[in-house]
Amino acid sequence: MAPVKLTEAFLKKLTSVDPDNPEAGPKPSRFVADTERRGLMVNVTKAGTKTFHVRWTDENGKSQRIAIPGGAWPDMRVEVARERASDLLHDVRSKGRNPKAEKQAKRAGVAHDDTIKVSDLIDAWDRLHLAMRRPDYRRNATTTLRSDLAAYLAVPATDLTRKAVVSLSEQLQTAGKRGAARNMIAYGSAMYGWALKTGRVEANPFLGVPRPAAAMPDRVLTDDEIGAVYAAAALRPYPSGPFAQLLMLTGMRRDEVAEMEWSELDGDLTTWTVPGSRMKNRKRHVVHLSEPARSILRAIRDGAARYPGSKFVFTTTGKTPFSGFSNAKEGVDAISCVSAWRWHDLRHTIATRMVGLGVHPHVADKVLAHTMPGIMGRYQHAEYETERKEALELWASHVLGCKDRAATAISIRAANAISKRSTDSSARLKALRTRRLPTAIAVGLTQLND
């Protein structure tokens, strides 16, 4: 049969009967080539099993063919098969690989060990590849995969299927964790892509798995919302409150602020130098701290909240950086009544509002440590340190002005929230008293409330 464009609908109807000779009945095996990806074929057997193959010509001019690992349809869709075929053919032509010979070597017991577990694969990826990545990416990637793939950690890495990955993704989405599903797929695909290139596995089960759309688009807070959020953060305890305030005043990323170390701050707290190892663009970045930012840091440094001997500015253990981002935001939201925003939206807000205050866009980009695009990024090396300092001072004044306008309403709201919690607590205790509890417990509850 002449090559055809393989589609899901075509494969659903495909049989091993040769259309040029239907009287002969089903053939034991029949290959159909794809017109879209040269070299991709599908083999349909008499039993109806359909498997994708790749065909190429070796250096001796001999035609070679091999089944794509994990390439059984419909578990592997057509688009994914085309991607896998492209990867295999690229390796054959540019790297001199011979997948068929590798498969034969594997059967002979001289290839990689199929018993490597998912947990072992995560360890190997972390140790051999992620050591060169940013610490926050390395930590987030391994933590996410160990958490989301917990049920498969003891399973051979080659046994994790695309169907299982889709199921895990849908479970996370059903639980309202769309972002977590996106991260799992992104990190998992990166890990298995590395494992595929290093010969540890033969297929990437994350390849082609649809990533759910972001749960929330980027948004810019209004001045009223800026004031409400900052005023609410000012009422929160260490480390969550000061952490949120520094995010708003510096425009730096969440993890960059959370992992701030005292050694990165100069003696008078006028500048904060973030090492390239902790920056997304891998470049050292100097943050000029405004007076409100310095005041917050001085209060931590000289106050009782600081953990003696800890290298981290924000910490709840003294040994690890602050990480309670969700709880911190819930606390701020409860008082500010500003909703449907993310920590990262503060960077969008700062970039937008700074320009509105008269800061040049390229200076605002430098404040946020953005890599400049195009020819500017190639030839423009100015850091605009004076302009950045002025921009952050201007921004801090604007934030405090917004906060002053919102302070009274936020203070009243916080007081009402405390009063409501106290009332709710008393109501719960009274409800417990009305139950038929042993006398000793009832008396104890009465004394506790009184």
Secondary structure, DSSP 8 states (H G I E B T S, - for coil): ---B---HHHHHH--SB-TT-GGG-B-SEEEEEBSSSTTEEEEEETT--EEEEEEEE-TTS-EEEEEEEEEEETTS-HHHHHHHHHHHHHHHHHH---HHHHHHHHHTT-S--TT-BHHHHHHHHHHHTGGGS-HHHHHHHHHHHHHHTGGGTTSBGGG--HHHHHHHHHHHHHTT-HHHHHHHHHHHHHHHHHHHHTTS-S--TTTT------SS------HHHHHHHHHHHHTS-TTHHHHHHHHHHH---HHHHHT-BGGGB-TTSSEEEE-GGGSTTS--EEEE--HHHHHHHHHHHHSTTS-TT-SBSS-SSSSS----HHHHHHHHHHHH---S--TTHHHHHHHHHHHHTT--HHHHHHHTT----HHHHHH-----HHHHHHHHHHHHHHHHHHHHHHHHHHHHHHHHHHHHHHHHHHHHHHHHHTS---HHHHHHHHHHH-
